[in-house]
Amino acid sequence: MPIVSLDIVPELMHGDRESQYQRIALGITEAIVASTGAPAESVHVLINEVSSERYSVGGTMLSQRFGDTEPTVH
């Protein structure tokens, strides 16, 4: 059974997330089926939402990059 885990920062998405997640899951499922021959019913897609407050690029939290919070220095 193929299991695909996908991390998404929802603050970076625009529009109806639920329908986007459905399309993402379907696209991933179709790609796995096409490349492995596994039945679609055996493909599991886990979509994990990661907050911009818990995601960093280059040492800067995304929430800080977007101006949501002030950086704290300890």
N, C-alpha and C positions, 0 to 999 in steps of 0.2 A: 504494500500500500504506500504510494508516494505521499509524503507530507511536505508541504511547502509553507514556510513561515515568512511572513512579510511584515516589516515594520514601517508604519506610516506616521508622519507628523501631521495630524489633522488640521492644524493651524495653517499649513501650507496649501491645503486643498480649497477649492472654491466650488460652490454649487451644492447639489444634493449628494452628500457623502454616501448615503445608503445605496443609491443607484450606482454610484461610482464603484463602491466596494463590490456590488453584484457583478458589474462588468469586469472588474479586475479579476475576481474569482473565476468567472467563466472563461476569460482569456487565458489565465494560467492553467486551468483545467484542460482546455482545448490544446494548449501547447504540450502539456505532459502526455495527453492521450496520443497526439500526433507523433511525438518523438519516442514514446516507449511502447505504445500499443496497449497500455493499461486501460481497463474500463473506467469510464468517467466516474462511476460510483465508488471507485477505490481511491480517488484523488481527494486528499484533504488539504484545504487551504486555510491557514490561520492568519488572520489580519490583526496585528497588535498595534494599538494606537499609542504613540510615544509623544508626550507633551513637549512643547517647545522649551519648557522649563527644565526638561531632563535630557535635552539633546544639544550637543555642542559641536561646533565646527571651528577648528583652529583655536580651541581653548575658550571660545566665546559662546555662551548659551544663545540659542536662537531667539529666545524671548528678549534678550538684551539687544540682539541685532535688529529686532523689529521695534525696539523702543518700549516694550511692555514693562520692563523693570530696569532699575538702575543696577549696574554691576556693584558687587560688594567685594571689598578687599580686606583680607584678614592678615 
